[in-house]
């Protein structure tokens, strides 16, 4: 901001000096010593401010990505009682209100409460589509 302020001040002084002179020969010193350097400082300030803005946006994006990564790889605690009743990998499940059926070990449903166990008849009757991640409709 200081560069921009100095640039504006120099441009104003150059304009003020040029406006009071009648001939080009008298105006050139004001252009060379104030107006042109003032314009250069304004351009430099714009470059510095845009670079700082881009760096700030990059830092913010990096922080958000790091937060998202931490959330995605955070281990879900498994209690002993829930794991004893957990469905097997060959069982299909659907979360409440879900439109896709999943394998029990699918990353999209592991650790979610109240998943419903399904059999093939339930899947057909409810017209559920297969999860595109775990692909429960494919034979392994």
N, C-alpha and C positions, 0 to 999 in steps of 0.2 A: 504494500500500500504506500510505503514511503517513496518508492520509485515512481509510482503513478502520481503522487502529489507533487514531487519535484518536477516531473515531466510536464504536468499541467501548469505549474508556476513558470517554468522556463518558456513554455509555448505562449503563455499569456504575455510575459515580458517581451518575447520576440515580436508578437503581434502588436503590442503597444509601441515598441520602438519602430517597427516598420510603418505603422499607421501615421506617424508624425513626419515621415520623410517623403519628399516628392520624387526623387530620382532613384533609379535602381541601384546606382552606385552607393547611395547612402543607406539603402535598405539591406544590401548584402551582408554587412557585418552583423546585423541583428538576426538575419536568417542563419548565418553560420555559427554564431555564438549562443543563440537561445532557441530559436524555433526548431531547427533540425535536431539538436541534442535533446530537446524536450520531447519531440515526437519519438525519437529512439528510446528514451526512457519510458515512455508510455507503452511502446511495443514490448520492451523488456519486462515491464511490470505485468503485462498481459500474459507473456510466456511463463513467467515465474508463478503467477497465480493459477494458471491452468495446469502447470506441472504439479503444483502442490495439491490442487483439487483432485487430480488423477491419482496421486500417491495416497491421499486420504481415502479415496474410494477403494483403492486396491487393498489398503490395510483393513478397511471395514469388511470387504468381501472375504479376505483371508480369515478374519476373526469369525465371520459367520460360517464359513466352510469348516473351520476347526470346531466350532460349537456343534454343527450338524454331524460331523464325523464322530465327535464324542458321544452324541446321543445315539447314533446308529450302532456303534460298536460297544455300547455299555451293556454289560451282562445283565440279564434278567434273573433276579433271584428265584430259585426254585425251592419251594417248601416240600418236605418229605411226603406229606399227605397228598398234595396235588400230583406229585410225580408217581405215586402208587396207583392213582386212578387215571393217569394220563393215557390218551389213546396211543395205540401202536402206530408205526410208520405205514402200515398197509391199510389203515383206517382213514376214511375221508371225514373231513370236518367242515363246518361252515360257521362263521361268526354270526352273532345275532344281526338280522337284517341284511346279511350278505347276499350277493348275487353270484358269487363264484364258490365252488367247492375246492378244497385244498387237501393235500396230503397232511397228515398230522404233524410232520416235521417241517412244514413250510415256514420259512422265515417271516411270512406275513401274519401268521396266526400263533406262532410259538409265544407263550407267555400272556396271551390275551385271555381274559376271563370269559366264562360262559360259552365256550365254543360247543357246538352241537355235533354229536356223532351222527354220521350218515352211512347208509348202505346204498348200493346202486339203485335200488327201487326209489329211495328218497330223492336221489339226484334227478332221476328221470321225471318223477312226479312233480317236483318243484321247479323243473326246467332250469336248473342251475348250470352255468357254464364253467368250464375248467379254468383254474388259475393259470395265467400265462407264465408264472415264475416256476412253480413246482410241477406243472403239467401232469396232474393226476390221471388224465385219460390216456397217457402213454404207458405202454408196458416197458419195464426196465430190462 
